[in-house]
Amino acid sequence: VQLQASGGGLVQAGGSLRLSCAASGIIFSAVTMQWYRQVPGNERELVARIEPNGENVYQDSVKGRFSISRDNAKNSVYLQMDKLKPEDTATYYCNTGGAKFGVWGLGTQVTVSS
């Protein structure tokens, strides 16, 4: 299983970014996909999750600003991030299988300047 995340960058507060994660080696349509983020010195925290049926869950701090979606035909999951805040600055990781036993992609850095 391989996960490849992309789309990070530097953006001003209030701006937007769209992260993408392409998966291979799994039956993508059957798995839950998640986005986590991590700031140095802190544990990775769940940002958003999307189930195979499209149901999603968000961390309280991003509700109303971030949107997770998936395209099963492209084996990809996305994280649309709007109204970004400096506190959203982190390395973002896509994941399947959960934090403890799951598979992680390489992170993509998101930096939000004030």
ROBASE-636286 format. One record per residue (C-alpha): x, y, z; residue in one letter; residue number from 1. Coordinates in pm, 1 decimal. Example, Ala and Ser with C-alpha at 12.3 -4.5 7.8 and 13.67 -1.06 7.14 Angstrom:
ROBASE-636286
       east      north         up   rest    nr
     1230.0     -450.0      780.0      a     1
     1367.0     -106.0      714.0      s     2
END
This chain:
ROBASE-636286
       east      north         up   rest    nr
        0.0        0.0        0.0      v     1
      129.9      342.9      -91.9      q     2
      -13.0      684.3      -20.1      l     3
      119.6      995.5     -191.1      q     4
       12.2     1332.1      -57.3      a     5
       58.5     1662.3     -234.9      s     6
      -74.4     2015.7     -245.3      g     7
       84.5     2178.6       55.1      g     8
      246.2     2517.5       44.8      g     9
      268.0     2864.5      191.3      l    10
      -49.5     3069.9      206.2      v    11
     -165.5     3381.3      385.5      q    12
     -424.6     3363.8      660.0      a    13
     -771.2     3348.7      508.6      g    14
     -646.9     3170.4      201.2      g    15
     -713.9     2823.3       67.6      s    16
     -524.9     2509.1      -23.4      l    17
     -635.5     2173.0     -157.1      r    18
     -445.5     1865.1      -50.8      l    19
     -457.1     1547.3     -255.6      s    20
     -364.3     1192.7     -166.1      c    21
     -333.9      918.8     -424.9      a    22
     -352.4      560.7     -304.1      a    23
     -229.6      240.0     -462.8      s    24
     -220.6     -120.7     -358.5      g    25
     -559.7     -119.1     -189.5      i    26
     -924.4     -154.8     -281.1      i    27
     -968.5      216.2     -232.6      f    28
    -1346.0      224.5     -249.2      s    29
    -1368.1      -10.2       50.3      a    30
    -1147.2      176.9      296.3      v    31
    -1178.9      469.7      531.1      t    32
     -937.2      751.2      453.2      m    33
     -812.8     1008.3      696.6      q    34
     -609.0     1326.0      708.9      w    35
     -392.3     1391.1     1012.2      y    36
     -162.1     1679.1     1091.2      r    37
      137.3     1719.9     1315.3      q    38
      328.2     2011.4     1458.7      v    39
      682.1     1939.5     1582.3      p    40
      672.6     1834.5     1945.2      g    41
      307.0     1736.7     1930.9      n    42
      129.2     1413.7     1849.0      e    43
      -42.4     1368.3     1517.3      r    44
     -404.5     1470.0     1538.2      e    45
     -695.8     1362.5     1326.4      l    46
     -822.2     1639.6     1102.9      v    47
    -1088.5     1463.1      899.4      a    48
    -1210.3     1117.1      809.2      r    49
    -1422.1      990.1      522.4      i    50
    -1587.8      651.2      521.6      e    51
    -1639.3      434.1      213.0      p    52
    -2000.3      553.6      199.6      n    53
    -1891.3      917.1      204.7      g    54
    -1981.9      993.9      564.5      e    55
    -1726.9     1224.3      719.1      n    56
    -1602.6     1345.4     1053.5      v    57
    -1405.4     1661.2     1131.2      y    58
    -1197.9     1789.6     1415.6      q    59
    -1391.7     2070.2     1585.5      d    60
    -1130.9     2332.4     1500.6      s    61
    -1172.1     2281.6     1125.1      v    62
    -1548.0     2235.2     1101.0      k    63
    -1696.3     2476.2      850.6      g    64
    -1355.3     2551.4      698.6      r    65
    -1222.4     2216.8      574.6      f    66
    -1394.6     1964.0      351.9      s    67
    -1284.0     1607.2      287.1      i    68
    -1389.0     1424.7      -27.1      s    69
    -1292.6     1118.8     -224.1      r    70
    -1288.2     1008.2     -586.5      d    71
    -1293.3      630.8     -596.5      n    72
    -1235.8      627.1     -971.9      a    73
     -904.5      804.3     -914.1      k    74
     -815.6      626.1     -587.5      n    75
     -778.4      967.4     -431.6      s    76
     -885.5     1160.2     -126.5      v    77
     -882.7     1536.9      -97.9      y    78
     -882.2     1796.2      174.4      l    79
    -1010.9     2137.6       73.8      q    80
     -891.0     2388.9      329.9      m    81
    -1051.1     2733.1      330.7      d    82
    -1022.7     3027.8      567.2      k    83
     -685.0     2901.7      677.5      l    84
     -542.7     3021.3     1007.5      k    85
     -183.5     3034.1     1130.7      p    86
     -270.7     2757.4     1376.1      e    87
     -339.8     2528.1     1080.2      d    88
       32.8     2530.1     1007.6      t    89
      150.8     2169.4     1024.3      a    90
      264.5     1873.2      823.4      t    91
      -41.7     1698.1      685.4      y    92
      -53.5     1322.4      634.5      y    93
     -304.7     1097.9      468.2      c    94
     -372.4      764.1      628.1      n    95
     -573.6      451.7      593.9      t    96
     -620.0      194.9      864.6      g    97
     -598.7      428.0     1160.3      g    98
     -326.6      593.7     1363.4      a    99
     -195.7      286.7     1540.7      k   100
     -176.8       19.6     1272.5      f   101
     -249.7      206.3      953.8      g   102
      -47.9      314.1      654.4      v   103
       91.7      664.7      625.1      w   104
      191.4      866.5      326.5      g   105
      475.3     1113.6      330.7      l   106
      354.8     1439.9      472.0      g   107
      296.6     1762.8      291.5      t   108
      380.0     2089.2      465.3      q   109
      116.5     2357.7      505.8      v   110
      233.8     2694.5      632.4      t   111
      -13.0     2975.0      699.7      v   112
      133.2     3319.5      750.7      s   113
      -42.2     3583.8      955.8      s   114
END
